[in-house]
Amino acid sequence: MHKILITAAAAALTSVLVGGALLAVQGESALARPAMSAETATSLDSNGGFDLQSHRGGRGEHSEESLAAFTASLELGVSTLELDTHLTRDDRIVVWHDDVLTESKCRDTDAAFRDDPDYPYAGHRVRELTLAQIQMLDCGYQQLPGYPEQQNVPENVIAELADVFALLELHRADTVQLNIETKIEVPGPTGADEMAALTRAVVASIAASGRADRVTVQSFDWASLNLVRQIAPELRLVALTQGDDWLEVGQPGASVHLGGIDIDDYDGSVARAAAAAGYDALSPIFETVTPKLVADAHAAGLPVIPWTVSETALMHTLIDMGVDGIITDYPTRLRAVLAERGASLPISYPAA
């Protein structure tokens, strides 16, 4: 199977959108909502607007992290494309969320070469395969279970990070950010070598793109963020977080996730800990967002951009709490919520 070219992905998207097939806004908010205050409208987005982040390119709407999904988000109009990165065995950076290439998302088409001992490839870790092997997989062959509105992209080939940068150039999407996650599977000393290899590769790719001022790097492994700061201090860093168990609140010693920080040194406040570490934004799981968390983060100078928010009613609730952006599987829904509230909307970028 040949690699899908960026222009082909854009053409495929055109057929996906025929008949007005972009998802309709769903949810309970039929009542008029107040326009956002100036404080609510501030965000990490350097344009100064609410940061509409398309999670994995809009997983609820198209095959996740496909070039077609990213194209759809650009043509819709989002402020940020959120994506994940892994390293292949031959140290190429691919845009994919899962450590293991699961059969529910990817199926084998053929071997990369005759009598390949690694074939079949589905079920392997990304790090165990070369780019050529990985790009023999069809990672859009079926609709993702649990996402009944997703328009899958048959014959989707996992892209490289450089392909996404090229897609932005194709669309001349000069205001769109990339929020790039270094996907660290084993935090702490055991996975330190893999963490460093991926982090250094991602930083080098960002530098080569010439778009460092339009990129944020996020991670659940704060050691990766610390390494980015060491080798590329100009890059903005986003601390991904989960709940108290993940933070190890009330437990002795530092959490393995926090790059040497003991959250209890900050009275359990993830906002204070992230600010003390010198990060630029906080991205908590949405269930943990409270008015106090938002207030603490803002007091520390950190925007709050929760993940991953699907329902429109919850989008409204979080915006009412004062969050600065939202990472969503349904960028069409969030764009409609922002329009309903009178917010400025991100620029749409059709192919040039």
N, C-alpha and C positions, 0 to 999 in steps of 0.2 A: 504494500500500500504506500502510495506516495504522500509526502507531506503536503498538507493543505496550505496553499499560499495565502497571504493576507488578503490579496485582492479577491481570491476565490471565496474566502470567508465572508467578505463584504457582500459578494454576489449571492451567496447562500442565504445571508440574512435578509436580502431583499425579498426572496421568496417566502421566508418565514413571516415577514410582516405584511404580505399581501392580504387584503381583506380586513385590515385594521386589527390584526391579531395580537397586538400588544395587550397585556393583561389589563382588565378593568380594575379600578380601585375598589377594594373591598373593605369592609369594616363597619363600625357602628356610628361613625361621626357624621351624621346628617346635619347637625346643628352648626350654625356659623361659629367660628372660633375667632378669638381676638388675634390681630396681627402681632407678630413677635416684637418684643421690646428691643431696643438697641443692644442691651446686654445679652439677650438671648441670641441675637443675630451674630455675635462675635464667635469666631471659631478658629481652628487651626488652618482652615482654608485661607490662603494668602489673599484671596479676593475679598475677604471680609464677610462672606455670606455663610449661611448654615451649610455644614459639610455633609452633603449627600453622598455617602460611600456605597458603591455597588459591590456587595460581598461576593467574591469569586466571580465577578462580572454579572451578578444577578442570577444566582443559582435557582431561584424559584421560577425564573422566566426562560432560561436557556441552559444548555449543558454547561456545567460549571467550568470556569477558567478556560473556556474555548475562545478562540479568536472571534468567533461569531457572537458570543456573549459580550465580550468587551466591545465589539463593534456596535451591538445593540445599545449598550449603555452610553457610548459616545454619541450615537445618533439621537437617543432619548434626551440626553443632557444630564450629566452627573458632575459633581465637582471632583470626585476621587474614584479611581478604580482600585479596589482592594484585592490583593492576590497573595498567594503562598509560593514559596520556593523550596526546592530540594536540589541536591546534587546527584548526578548520575555517577556511574562507576568511572567514566572518563571525564569527570569534573565539569560537565556542562550543567548550566542552571536551567531547570525546567520549572514551569509554572503549574503546580499541582498541589493539592492539599494533603493527600493521604501518603503516609510512609509506605504502605503496601498497596500495590495496584490491584484493587479488589475486583472480582469478577462481576459484581453488581454494577460497576461503572465502566470497566474496560474488558474487551474480549480480544482474543488472539485472532489475527488474520493470516499470518504466515511467519515463517522464521526470517530473520535478517540475513542469514546465509545458510547454505545447505549443511545439514547435520549439526546445527547449533545445539550444544549440550544444555544450554539454558532454556531452550524452548520446551513447553509453552511458557510465556512470560507472565501472564496473569497469575497473581499470587506472590510474585517476588516483591521485595523492597525496591524502591526506586534506586537506591544506592548500589544495588547488586547488579544493575543492568546498564548497558551503554545507551547513549542517546539513540543510536540506530535501532537497537532492540526495542526500546520504549516506543519509538515512533512507528512501529509495526502494529501497535495496539489501536483498536477502534474504541475510543473513550467517549462515545456519544451514541452508541448503538441502541440504547433504550432509554426511555424516560426514567429518571432517578426515582426509585421507590420513595414514597412519602412526599413527592412533589408533583401532584396530579396536573398542575397547570404548566409544568415545564415543557418547553418545546425542545426536544432533544435534537442534536446535530449529528446525524449518522456520518460515520467515517471521520469524526473529529480526531485529530492527532494532537497529542500533548505538545504545547508550544514551549519555546525557550523564552527566557526573560527578554532577550534581545528582540524577539518577534513583537512583544508588547510595546517596547519602545518604538519599534518601526511602525506599528499600527498608529501610535500617536502622531508620528510624523506624517503618515499617509493622510490622516484626517486634519492635520494642522491644528491639533487640539492643544494649543499653547497654554490654556489656563487649567487644564485637567491635571490633577496630581495622581501619582501612584503611591499607594500605601502598601509597601512590600514587607511581608512577614518572612523572617527567617524561621523556618519550621524545624525546630530542634526537638527530636524525639526523646532523647535521654539527657535531661539537664544535669548539671553537676560534673564532677570529675570523670565519671565513666564515659560520658559523651563529649568530653571537652575537645577532642581532636576533630570529630565531625562538626561540632558547633563552629570551631574556628575556621575550618575549611569552607563551610557554606558562607559564613559571615564575610570572610575575606573575598570570596568570589562575588558575592552580591555587591559589596562596596566597589569592587573593580568594575563590574558591569554598569553600575550607576555612574561612575566617573566617566566611563567610555561613552555613555549616552549623551552627555552634555546637559542632562536635565536634573542635576543634583538639587537645584533650587525648587524643583517641583516634586520632590520625593520625600516621603517619610519612611523610616524603617521601624517596624514593630516586631515585638517578640514576647512570648511567654517565658523565655529564658533571658532574664535581665543581664546575665553574663554576656550574651550576644550583643545587647545594646551597649554594654560597657566597652566591648571590643570595637564596635563601630565608632564610638566616641574617641577611642584611642587612635584609630587609624584614619578617621575622616570626621574631625570635630565639627565640620560645617553641616553635616547631615542632621536632620531633626529626628528625634527618637520618641517612640510611642510605647508606653508600658502597658502591655496586655495583662489583665488580671482576672481572677475568678474569686471564689468566696473565701470565707475564713479558714476552712480546712486547707485549701490550696496555699493560702498565705501562711498557714501554721500559726495562727493567732493563739496565744496562750501556751504554745509549745516551746520547749527549751531550744535554744540555738537558732541559727538562720535557716529560712526555707531554702530548699535546694533550687527553687525557681528564681530567687531574688538576687542572685549574683553576690551573695555574701551579706545581705541585709537581714537583720532580725526585725521583723515587723513589730515586735513588742517594744523595741526601742523607740517606736513612734506611736505608742499606745494603740496599736492595731490599725492606725490610719494609713491606708494604702496611698492616699493622696500626698500626705506629708512625706512618706517614704520615697515615692517617685520624684517629688520635688527635690528632696535632699540628694537623690542620686543624679540630679541634673537633667532629667528627661523633660520633653517638651509638651507631652499630652498624656492623658490617662484614658485607657480604653477598657472599661470593666464589662463583664457579662451583665446583661441588662437586669437580671433579677437582683443584683446587688446595688443598683442605683437608687439612692434616696436623696431627698433634699439636702440632708447633711453632707453626704458624700460630695454632691455638686458644690455646695458652699465651701467645703474644706478645700476642694481642688481649685476652685476659683480664687480662694484666698491665697493659695500657694502659687497662683499664676498659671494653672494648668487647665486647658480645655478638656471637656469630658465628652467622649464619643463612644457610646455603648455598642456592644455587639450582642447577638445578631437579632434584629427586630423585624418581625414579619407582619404583625397585625396593626391596622391603622389606628385603632383605639389606643394601643400601647404607644405608638409613635406620638400621638397627641399628648398622652400623659407624660412622656419623657420630655417633650418640648416644653410642656408647662412647668416641669421641674427645673428647666434652664440648661439642658444639655446643649452642647455646641455643634453636634453632628450626630448622625446615626449610621451605623453599618447595617445594611439590609439585604436580604435575598430578593427583595421586591422593589427595585428602584422606581418602577412606575407608580407604585402605591405611595411611596414617600414623596415623590415629586408632586403628586396630586394633593397630598396633605399640606405640603408647603404652599402650594398655590391657593388652597382653601384658606390658609391662614394669612395670606397676603405677603408672604416672603418673596424675596427676589429668587429667581430660579437660575440654576446653572445653564451655561450656554450649550446648545446642541451643536454637534459637529458631524454633519454628513460627510461622506467621503469626498475628497477634493476632486 
